[in-house]
Amino acid sequence: ECFLIEEYRNQGTLLDLVNVARADSASTTGGGMDEVMAMWLTVELFRTVEALHSKQIIHGDLKGDNVLVRFDDPGMETDWSPTYFPSGAHGWASKGVCLIDFGRGIDMKQFVPNVAFIADWKTSEADCAEMRELRPWTYQVDYHGMAGIVHSMLFGKYMETIADRAAALGQGATKTYRIRENLKRYWQVEIWQEVFALLLNPLAHTAGEEGKKMPVLNGMRSLRLRM
């Protein structure tokens, strides 16, 4: 038996937060949460998953209701600053997210380095393209889950993806995946496009990674720093 004991957090999940934002925006924008809030939560999600993947752990079930918000009181003795400090200084270590439900977690250190998995269950849009197309996968399961979370924060609904076929034909031809929705022109469009491009097509972004393979830690880190 294995027990994972985490600190109890009673402030709800990211899904709860998305539903609150959607209700608040129903009479105005009719979508997700404020872009600045969504971007900060995306930064924290990236930071957390980067740390997990750097230890070769795959969560396996990333979705809004498996991410708890962490809006703790920094305490009276903290020199609180409303300006975000990525280092966690000035009380920001008490704000962020917390991952729960590791029931589908995979410790990649228990397998040979070139291992890959095949999904043997009925798949849906919630599963990554590799699973839906019976192709081998590893870290893609988490990147697709993260894309779905970011999409729900921005648009207030579940993600649907579109596959653009590559110019090449034949068995080696690849597809590029993108979200169905259009990003609002007053958003940080270039950054969000890169976020979804990386998370939905991680194998196309491994050139700058250690060993030119997943996990795409460098890609995630550079995007996080831009955000």
Secondary structure, 3 states (H helix, E strand, C coil): CCCCCCCCCCCCEHHHHHHHHHHHHCCCCCCCCCHHHHHHHHHHHHHHHHHHHHCCEECCCCCHHHEEEEECCCCCCCCCCCCCCCCCCCCHHHEEEEECCCCCCEEHHHCCCCCCECCCCCCCCCCCHHHHCCCCECCHHHHHHHHHHHHHHHHCCCCCEEEEECCCCCCCCCEEEEECCCCCCCCCHHHHHHHHHHHHCHHHHCCCCHHHCCCCHHHHHHHHHHC
